Amino acid sequence: MKRRIGILTSGGDCPGLNATIRGAAKACYQQFGNDVEIVGINDGYYGLINNLCREMNQSEFSGILTAGGTIFGTKRTPFKMMQVVEEDNIDKVKMMKETYKKQKLDCLLTLGGNGTHKTANLLSSEGLNVIGLPKTIDNDIWGTSVTFGFHTAVDTATDVIDRLHSTANSHGRIILVEIMGNKAGWLALYSGVAGGADMIVLPEIPYDIDKLCAACENRNKSGKGFSILAVAEGAFDKAEAKMKKKERTRKRAEQGYTTATNRIAKQIEASTGLETRVCVPGHMLRGGSPSAYDRVLATQFGVRAAQLINEEKYGYAVAMKNDKVSENKLKDIAGITKFVPENDQMVKTAKDIGISFGD
């Protein structure tokens, strides 16, 4: 039986996308031989809406295991707009279904994060054969212990923190590193522990600025003339935790801050008199070649996607559960964010070695 498989990458890029594409493609060619055709869809769901598709050659999946980014390109197409007809009068869901039919696809692989999974579930509910693969440096997809891209980003963020120790020590400064993670703080937590940060600030654990200042002062008084804070970009203080998102955003705009990091730096400097600096590695955390761990994980996930195709098991997202590659029903995990629990073992580990969370 001939199978025609579409693949797209949606949302923010991350290390391991190409490795996953390669894993799925090679496994499909291995299982189905000449009875498979793979269609690459450019620019995510935007490409599916606008039929930006082309049939791939098997050779195009070679040599991409170590490559960062995605050979198909990616765009953000917010889920909340998927069922909204805008000024261009395009019915996005209808157009995606039409492209699926025009391309004579038997199934669609969607590589992406929470938003991508929500749209994948929408298409699945519309009758398309869809399989999701969990990608994000934030590691915040429900139902999987890990997402591809996370460990590489942890390595990169850790390297940033490592390099800041010497300059912070040399100048006797407080340095705050703003780590990506708008809703979930997994990346800041793991890189903070791995990089030896003195304080970690997460969205899930609202901070008290007085406690962060006290932690900096205590280190200074004990003869440690510098401090490193790993701050997730989505962090907020205890007062902001009681606000709705719009109110919090408005307050920050009035104060001239988009994230908490610069505000924390100013407050620490004003309260303690200690010189502060902010470092924002930003998109460096999403770029570059995937780590060995992510290359293996991506290959495992790609192979499981091919197995699901062979089993004709659609409407699922690949996952890692209890150290085994498995899957979840899209409808069970789409739209659910995996937050860092306050009693998470890694949080306890950090506190047990003296890292302050400002709580």
N, C-alpha and C positions, 0 to 999 in steps of 0.2 A: 504494500500500500504506500503510495506516494504521500509524503508529508511536506507541507510548505509552512515554514516557521518564520514569524516576524520577530525581530528583536529591537527594542528601543531602550535608551537611557534617559531618565527624566530627573529634573531637579538639579541640585548642586552636584558638581563632579566630586570624585574622591579617588584615592588610589585603590586599584583593584577592579575597576569597571572593565577594563580591557581583559584582565585575567579571567574574569567571570564570563565575559562574552566568548573568549577563547575556550574555556572549559566546557561551556554549553555546546558550542559549535563542534568541537572535536569529539565530544561524546555522542552527539547526534550523528556525525559522519561515521563514527565507529559502530554505532548500533544499527543505523539504517542504510549505510552504504550509499549507493546511487539513488536510493529512494527518498532522498531528502533535499529540499531546496531551502536556503536561508535568505530571508529578505531583511536587509538593513534599513531601519527607519531613522532618518536624520532628525536631530533636534527634538527628541522626545515626543510628547503628545502633540506638540505643534506640528511635527512632521506627519503624525498619523492623521491629524485633521486635514492637512494640506497635501496629503499623498506624496510626501518627499521620501520615496522608497526606491531601492534598487536591489536586484538580485546579486548576491555576493558569490565570489569565487572561493573555493576552499583555501586557496593559497593566501587569501587576505586575512585569515585568522592565525597565520604563522608570524612569529616575531613580535607579538604584542603582549606577551606574558609580563614583561617588565615595564611596559610603557604606562606612563601616567595618563590621566584624562580618559577620553572615550573616542574611539574611531568613528562613532556615529554622531558625535556632538550632542549637546543637551541644552534644554531651555526650561525655565520655570513656567508652568501653566497651572496657576492656582486651582485647586479642586473647587473652591467656592465659586469660581467663575465657569466651571465646566457646563453647568446646566443653565447658564445665563446667556441670552442672546444679546450681544452688545451692538454698537453702532454699525458694525460691519454686516449685521444680519446673518451671521453664521451660527447655525445650530451645531455646536461642537460635537455633541454625542452622536448626532445623526451622521456627521461627516466622518467621524472615526469609524463608525460601523460601515459606512460606504467604502472607505479605504480598505478596511479588512476584507470586504467582499470583492472589491476590484482587484486586490492583490491575491485573491483566492487563498487566503491564509487558513490553515487548519488550527493554528494556535498563535498566541502572542506572548512573548517573554518581556516583562517590564522590570527593569533594573532601577530601583530608586528607594526613597525613604517614605515617610508617613504619607505625604501628599500623593506620591506616586501609587502607593498601595490603595489609597481611597479611590482614586480614579480607576485603578485596576479592578477593584471590587465593583465599582459602578458598571464597568464594561462587562464584567462577569454576570452581573444581574441582568444585563441587556442581552445576554445569550452568547457572548463571545467566549471562546476558550482561552483563558488567561492564566498565566503562572507568574507570580511575583518573586523577585530575588532582593533580599534586604541589604540595601546600601546606605550607609551614612557614617560620617566620622563621629556623630553624636551618640551612636549606640542606643538610640531611644525607641527602637521598634519593638512593640509588644510581642511576646511569644518566642523570641530568640535570645539566647544568652549573649550573642555577639553578632555584629554586622560587619561585612567586609569594608575596609577603609578605616575602621576604628583603631586597630592596633598600629597601623602606620602613622596615623595622626598622633597617637600617644607617643610614639617614638620621636616624631618631629617636635612636638610640644616639649617633651622631656629634654631634648637637645637644646631648645631655646632656654629653658630654665637652667640647665647645666651651665650654659655660657654666661648667664647673668650673674651667677654666684661670684665669679672672680671680680667682675667690674663693680658689683655692689659692695663687695668686701673692700676693694681698693679705695673706694670713695666714701665708704661708710654711709651708704644710701639705703633707703627703702625702695624696692622696685616691685611694681605691680605688673604682672603679665596677664593680659586679657586673652583668655582662651575661648575659642568658639564653643557655643552651647547656649542657645537662647532660652530653651525650656528645660533641658536636662543637663546635669553637670557631670556626666560620666567622664568626659574628656579632661576636664579640669581636675577631677578627683584623682584619676589614675596618673596623669602626668604630674600632678602636684606631689603625690606620694613618691613616684619614681624619680622626680627631679629634686627631691629634698626641700620642697617649699615649706616655709615656716607657718603659713596660714593658707587655707583654702576656702574660697567663698563660692557657694553654690546657690542656684535658684531655689532648690528644695529646702535649704536651711537658711532662712532670712537672718541677716547679720545685725549685730548691735555695734555701731561704730565705736562706741566707748571701749568695748572689749577688744576690738582690733587694735585700737590705739594703745591700750594697756599691754597687749601682747608685744607690740613693737617696743614699748618703753621697757618692759621687763627684759627683753633680749638685750637692749642697749645697756641697761644697768648691770647685767650679768657679764658684760665684757664682749658681747657679740654686737658689733657696731653696725650690723646691716640686717635686713629682713627681706625675704622673698614672699610675695603673695601671689598665688595662682587664683585668678578671678574669672569665673565663667561670665560671659558677656550678658547673660540674662539674670544675673544676681540682683537682688534687691534687699533693702533693709526691712526691719520689723514693721516700721510704719507703712512702707509701701506695700507690704504683704497684705495689709488690710484694705488696700485700694483695688478698684477695678483697673483693668489694663489701660483703658482710655484715660482715666484719671492719673495713673502713674506716668503715662507717656506725656500727658499735658504738663505735669509738674516738672518733668525732666527738661522738656522743651523750654519752659520758663527759666529754668536754672542754667540752661545752655549745655546740658549733657544728654547724650543718647543712651549711654550705658552707665553702670555704676562705677566703673573703674576709675575714671578721672575724678569723680566726686570723692571717692574714698581716698585717693591720693591727696587731694587738697585738704580734706578733713584731717588726715593723719599729720600732714605737715603743719597745719594750723594748730592742732592740739598738742603735738609733741615737740615741734621745732626741728624735727628730723627731716633732712632733705629727701624728697621723693621723686621718682621718675615712673613713667608708664611705658611699657613695651607692648605693642599690638602685632603679633606675628600674622594675624589675619588669614588670608587665603593661602599662605605658605603651608598651612596645616592640611590643606586639601590637595596640594600639588605633589608632583614627583612620583617616583617609582614605588610600587607597593613593597612592603616588607616581605620577608620569606613567609611569615605567618599568614599574611593576607593573600599571598599567592597560592598557598595551600588551601586556605579557606575558600577563596574564590573558585578554585578548581573543583573543590568538593561541592560547593553550591551549584556550579554550572552542571556538573555531572548529575546531581539529584534532579535538576530541572529537566534534563534529557530523559531521565528515568520516568519522571512523571508524565512526560509526553508519550513515552512508550506504553505506559499504563493507562493513558487517556484519562488521567486524574487531573482535572482542571478546576479552577476556582480556588487554588491553593497558593501559599507563599512558602518558599523554602525557609528552613530555620535550623538553628543548632540548639538542641535540647538535651541536657544531661550528657554533654560531650558526644552526642550522636547527631548526624545530619538527618533532619526530619522535615516536617512541613506542618503548617496550620491552615485552616480554612481562612480565606481572605476575609470573609464576613465576620470572623471572630476576632480579627486583630487590626483590621483597617481603622484608622482614626484613633487608636488608643496609644498614648505615649507612655513609654517605660521610663518612669522617673527614678531618681536615686532615693531609696527609702532612708529615712533618718537613722534607722538602726542597721543599715547595710554593713556587712562585715568589713568592707574596705573603709568605711567611715570610722568604724570602731578601731580598726588597725591604725588609722591615721591619728586618732585621738590618743591611742595607747602609746604612741611615740612622741606625744607632745604637740602635735599640729593643732592649731586653733582654727575653728570654723566661725568664730565670732558670735557664737550663740550662747 
